[in-house]
Amino acid sequence: MEQLAINGGPKAKTTPNYPMYPGGLEIGDEEKKQVLEVLDNKYLFRYYGPADCESKVKAFETAFAAKLGARHGLATSSCTGALISSLVACGVGPGDEVIVTGYTFFASCAAIVAAKAIPVIVEVDETLTMDPADVEKKITPATKGIVAVHMRGVPCDMDAIMAIAKKHNLIVVEDCAQAVGGTYKGKYLGTIGDAGCFSFQYHKTITAGEGGMVITNDSRIYDRCMSYHDTAACWRPDRFAEQRYEGELFCGSNFRMSELTGAVMLAQLGRLDGLLADMRKNQKRIIDGIANTKGVKVRPVNDPEGDTGICLMFYLDAKEKVEPFANALKAEGVAAAGVFNAGIPDWHIYAHWKHIIEQKTPTPVNCPWECPYHKKSEPVQYDPAMNPNTLELLGRVIHMDIPPQMTEEDCDMIVHAINKVAAVLA
Ligand SMILES: Cc1ncc(COP(=O)(O)O)c(C=O)c1O
């Protein structure tokens, strides 16, 4: 048994750790060229400018949707805006309940509230994505839809989720914020439900600092998303109010993407396959290296082929082991951390969503929770302990990012560190 670095031994990993900005760290000549074109043309708004130019946002939407195999792409200013627009477009509104998991960035849940519906929070299973069995249990006459979050880069059990949705006539919005380029049984994530939503915020695989996208195969959902994301699509050049069909014309918000963002994203999209290949290669090398490590169980994945490789998550057999294990890994030079600790706030775990748990609203009317249109007799209520499986699983898991910039040597040192620490502490 080797002496752990935390006890004075030599570090297993002596190379520096990259921050997790996969596409961000690669920003280079192509992004500069695209952005300079926008600036040189003074064409900063997608619908008009002093010169007649092709919109970068439009070009990005077209290229993104084509790459993923969707009929429509609609660029937005964020994934939160994409989620709100999609939910509204799918017909979610006052009185509806929408199911979401308790392990996601809380924006997935907040978007439901912003669409004036009531979030119902279900358990994750060992994959740390939506547990279909718990979804079935929490369906009520008021349930309108499901937000399926492909959390930390891996696909939900989409066969089971789509079967439940079909049985109960629910809409499905896929939250692919953390899983761009991921697949499920050969289909790109975001193309399986009614709509798929993506984030290009700086921590995401491809990025312009901020940004989002909706993809859908349904032209009506696209038109309604278009309306909601752009104050009734007032700049849409191809039809004015009179030409809109019933259900297309209504007031919306402004979640439009700017041409500068579209320019950066066009260049970043060209990097997606390379980034995914590098993260997947690194992830595989590490997982292979710890496959037989006693006391460590790598998170199972619904379709391992579809994992984007953005991270490594593994379980220990007791939550008490997590903090010492993570501290020992850090001392070895590996940037790893536990995921759930009731005392440490984290916006990704429902037990910390005080604004949801306590139903905080900007006015005393308490919309959407006290809604005369809510079809269920009892009000929806929340408790930090209501999803024990989620907390139990997250309490035993260790997480580390897998930057695409990592080398094979980095990966081998991480394997060495995990094996060294597991031999003493797992
Ligand atoms: C799962 C998930 N959904 C939604 C969002 C919101 O994305 P954005 O910041 O682009 O609004 C994020 C951002 O981190 C996320 O991780």
The ligand as a Gaussian input file, in Angstrom:
#p B3LYP/6-31G(d) Opt

LIG

0 1
 C      -29.174000      21.129000     -16.456000
 C      -29.228000      22.609000     -16.727000
 N      -30.365000      23.157000     -17.164000
 C      -30.462000      24.468000     -17.443000
 C      -29.380000      25.310000     -17.279000
 C      -29.536000      26.762000     -17.558000
 O      -28.707000      27.172000     -18.596000
 P      -28.463000      28.721000     -18.904000
 O      -27.466000      29.216000     -17.917000
 O      -27.947000      28.738000     -20.298000
 O      -29.777000      29.406000     -18.764000
 C      -28.165000      24.787000     -16.838000
 C      -26.991000      25.665000     -16.656000
 O      -26.044000      25.360000     -15.992000
 C      -28.091000      23.401000     -16.545000
 O      -26.957000      22.859000     -16.103000

